Amino acid sequence: MPDSMPSDIASPFDKESGVAKSGFVFQKIVQRREQKQASDMQLAVKRAIDICVSLTALLILLPALIFVALLIRLDSPGPILFKQVRWGKGCSQIRVYKFRSMRTDSCDVTGVTQTVPNDPRVTRVGALLRRTNFDELPQLLNVLRGDMSLVGPRCHAIGMLAAGKLYEDLVPNYHRRHAMKPGITGLAQMRGLRGPTNRASRARARIVSDLYYVDNFSIWLDTKIMVGTLISEITGGTGF
């Protein structure tokens, strides 16, 4: 058997004209179509999981959600839910829901001013909600509506700063993370990259994780991230 295939068989191009062989082109078209179909199938499964899990969680947690709403109402004046416009899939703008954890007279609806440890704007109930990440549970409504997913790049506020700069200026390919729906949790958070983005290296590391997720999305990866997040929350949340 020869060590290598003849050049006229191994090469995808016609030897005389230099034009790609029709069989090779057809094979590539079929491969890309199959890849797209596989991707569309996984996205359909992802959406089905989002609907089932978010709806089930909302029904199971309904008594706890009502109890938290009452605590917020008793703790400080203002609305129960905090609404903020953030980046969605394809750089669309979506309205994201959270339990209000700050005083209404000092909270930043734009999200540009980030929360810091012992932030004086945070209410007593809000401090507990943020420490347990319970304040983010209303985002299950966003997942059910289809604005967000359970897993994906974290939903950033428009104009969010990292190390004193706009994320877009700090990371040139920042918006590529918006090729997927934002998630309640993501690969960056599972890796422990959460909290203030006052260090450029840490902020870039988050985007690297986001882009890895976008490029390597699969249901299996989503499953690992969800399990990793649950383990992290059970062993102790790190929100503030």
Secondary structure, 3 states (H helix, E strand, C coil): CCCCCCHHHHCCECCCCCCECHHHHHHHHHHHHHHHHHHHHHHHHHHHHHHHHHHHHHHHHHHHHHHHHHHHHHHCCCCCEEEEEEECHHHCEEEEEEECCECCCCCCCCCCCCCCCCCCCECHHHHHHHHHCHHHCCHHHHHHHCCCEEECCECCECCCEECCEEHHHHCCCHHHHHHCCCEEECHHHHCCCCCCCCCHHHHHHHHHHHHHHHHCCCHHHHHHHHHHHHHHHHHCCCCC
